[in-house]
Amino acid sequence: MELLQLLISGIAQGCVYGLLALGFVLIYKATEQVNFAQGDIMMMGTFFAFAFITGTSKPVSWWSAPIAILAICVGAALFYLLHKRRLPAWRDTAASQPRLQQVTAGGAYWLNLLAIVALYAVAAIFAIRFLSGFGMSWWLALPLAAICGGVLGYTLDAVIVRRIIGQPQFAVVILTLALGFMMRAVAGAIWGADDKGFTTPYSGDVIRFGGGEGTNPVVIGVPSLVIIGGTAVMIIGLYLFFRFTKIGVAMQAASQNQLAAYYMGIPVKYVFSMIWAISAAVATVAGILLVPKLEVFSPEVGLLSITAFAAAVVGGFGSLPGAILGGLIIGIAEALSTRYLPDILIDIVGLDGSFANKIPQVIAYIIMLAVLIIRPQGLFAQIQRKKV
Amino acid sequence: MAEPILALRNVETYYGPVMAIRGVSLQVAEGDIVTVLGANGAGKTTILKTISGVMDPTKGQVLFEGREIQKRDPDWVARHGIAHVPEGREVFPFLTVRENLMMGAYTRSDHAGVRQDVDMVYGYFPVLKERADQQAAYLSGGQQQMLAIGRALMARPRVMLLDEPSLGLSPILVKEIYEIIGRLNREQKVTMLLVEQNANMALQTAKYGYVLEVGRIVMDDTCVRLMESDDVKEFYLGIKDDAVRGKRRWRRKKTWR
């Protein structure tokens, strides 16, 4: 029953890829931006949870809370003042170009922006420090870190990414890549680049069944099951949210027809930032659930998002169920190929062992390339006819 | 004319380097249907986009209920009672008809009123009720146009901006749509600014008309008198007056500049 174990483990890993891919697709569908910082947002969220659970070595500094609140208040006031100036509302028309220049021209604008960013950074640092002074339980840390991750995602869009709307796609790609590197550096500077881990109520638990004379019992790690269950809960929650709440339907509307959404009075900029927040929160939960399975994590864990990107492409960029299914395909393929493929390659194809062992590490990209060649729109692409 | 609910004062708008509107002034009185006629590229759509805040004018003012709104975000404008029925329908293709209508009421929070208005829209457009749970992408062009109008109606607008409701529809459907537009104006007291290429329908429905040419208003009058004007007859209604002894059109080179 080795196969069952491998499958469960692969599905769990695939769920994490799928949730990350979901974030990619959500943001892409809405704003046509690819957020390459997705994995690093997950990494930051996981580190938030780590900080909340373990508690820092320093004692709780009572003054961090008031400082954080003060900084947030000043930042909010400045943010309000800045928003009274016009920002580019609609990015597609050539008409937005002069408006963009007009808004960004003033030196005071950048000064204000810098002040806001600095204040929010201060607020964030002190808030995180305050919260991480206790060493709280995993149950409390999970939702709290998800909220912090969501705030991080919202802020990234509202303060930074939104400002290059109307520029070429390429600018967004480089910007998000750079943001990812910065977050990795920040996490390394704060928490150190070495492997970390935290314990959860179910770390190391296993379920054993079957097995008798001559056969080994099936051993399934509880962390994997929790990932699968958590993913199912989140997908159902997201489905209900997008289907039945007003803001959820408005998010769909804004990603289907941005201009019409503006005409309806939907605050499109806010809606897009909320989509970033949802993606970030989902990624954070995925990261936190992944830790007990991997047992360790480091700032490099964000590189998972490259595999998740492959999953999104396999599923058809732009399809939400496709993102999850693509993630599952990649996860299962990785698990199975790691166990079986090297033997096959060595025994049957006659490859060198050290080479054959490396193949499963790139299986995700091999699948992605195969899908791109055979079915470029992705396996589960939503058919969409562009109106002429 | 009474105090206009919507007025443009010497508005100039650029599409990038191209000047699309070159100093347009117009007024819409409360309760009226006002139409702007013009050929392709005259700047009709740009006028509506400027009003709803999607484009910003470089010069001039847009006044709504006496307030300057030209620097406002589109969602602010929509919230304060200007509903835009965009050119080419622009429905939300993967939302159901009902969800599309609910998005029209996004800025409202009175649930009872919204439900009542959904029924009101279904009353005007019974076909939308039949297809309430279908995705909007599967509606025909005419039905999508009805949905776009119904969706704008859901906001309970003070002013409705209609951008070429006849675009791509059969003559019978055009007539049907215009009848409903007229009824909406009479029964729901919606003020309308109607932009059209189909001058015949527009002049019959509206009360006052402006003729736009290459970004300038070249004529304005009541629709009854516009319909009698030789230039409008010749250039927009396609009626050639034979009494002028078959004088050929191209010989009377007409410019307004």
HADDOCK unambig.tbl for C-alpha pairs under 7 A between the chains (distance, minus, plus):
assign (segid A and resid 89 and name CA) (segid B and resid 73 and name CA) 6.87 0.50 0.50
assign (segid A and resid 90 and name CA) (segid B and resid 54 and name CA) 6.48 0.50 0.50
assign (segid A and resid 94 and name CA) (segid B and resid 15 and name CA) 5.79 0.50 0.50
assign (segid A and resid 94 and name CA) (segid B and resid 16 and name CA) 5.01 0.50 0.50
assign (segid A and resid 95 and name CA) (segid B and resid 14 and name CA) 6.38 0.50 0.50
assign (segid A and resid 95 and name CA) (segid B and resid 15 and name CA) 4.62 0.50 0.50
assign (segid A and resid 95 and name CA) (segid B and resid 16 and name CA) 4.86 0.50 0.50
assign (segid A and resid 95 and name CA) (segid B and resid 55 and name CA) 6.52 0.50 0.50
assign (segid A and resid 97 and name CA) (segid B and resid 16 and name CA) 6.61 0.50 0.50
assign (segid A and resid 98 and name CA) (segid B and resid 16 and name CA) 6.80 0.50 0.50
assign (segid A and resid 250 and name CA) (segid B and resid 103 and name CA) 6.73 0.50 0.50
assign (segid A and resid 253 and name CA) (segid B and resid 92 and name CA) 5.86 0.50 0.50
assign (segid A and resid 256 and name CA) (segid B and resid 92 and name CA) 5.93 0.50 0.50
assign (segid A and resid 256 and name CA) (segid B and resid 93 and name CA) 6.95 0.50 0.50
assign (segid A and resid 257 and name CA) (segid B and resid 92 and name CA) 6.00 0.50 0.50
assign (segid A and resid 260 and name CA) (segid B and resid 90 and name CA) 6.01 0.50 0.50
assign (segid A and resid 262 and name CA) (segid B and resid 74 and name CA) 5.71 0.50 0.50
assign (segid A and resid 262 and name CA) (segid B and resid 75 and name CA) 5.58 0.50 0.50
assign (segid A and resid 263 and name CA) (segid B and resid 74 and name CA) 6.42 0.50 0.50
assign (segid A and resid 263 and name CA) (segid B and resid 75 and name CA) 6.71 0.50 0.50
assign (segid A and resid 263 and name CA) (segid B and resid 78 and name CA) 6.21 0.50 0.50
assign (segid A and resid 263 and name CA) (segid B and resid 83 and name CA) 6.82 0.50 0.50
assign (segid A and resid 263 and name CA) (segid B and resid 84 and name CA) 5.85 0.50 0.50
assign (segid A and resid 264 and name CA) (segid B and resid 78 and name CA) 6.15 0.50 0.50
assign (segid A and resid 264 and name CA) (segid B and resid 103 and name CA) 6.68 0.50 0.50
assign (segid A and resid 264 and name CA) (segid B and resid 104 and name CA) 5.38 0.50 0.50
assign (segid A and resid 264 and name CA) (segid B and resid 106 and name CA) 6.80 0.50 0.50
assign (segid A and resid 265 and name CA) (segid B and resid 74 and name CA) 6.64 0.50 0.50
assign (segid A and resid 265 and name CA) (segid B and resid 75 and name CA) 3.79 0.50 0.50
assign (segid A and resid 265 and name CA) (segid B and resid 76 and name CA) 6.64 0.50 0.50
assign (segid A and resid 265 and name CA) (segid B and resid 78 and name CA) 4.69 0.50 0.50
assign (segid A and resid 265 and name CA) (segid B and resid 79 and name CA) 5.64 0.50 0.50
assign (segid A and resid 265 and name CA) (segid B and resid 106 and name CA) 6.78 0.50 0.50
assign (segid A and resid 265 and name CA) (segid B and resid 107 and name CA) 6.24 0.50 0.50
assign (segid A and resid 266 and name CA) (segid B and resid 75 and name CA) 5.80 0.50 0.50
assign (segid A and resid 266 and name CA) (segid B and resid 106 and name CA) 6.60 0.50 0.50
assign (segid A and resid 267 and name CA) (segid B and resid 75 and name CA) 5.72 0.50 0.50
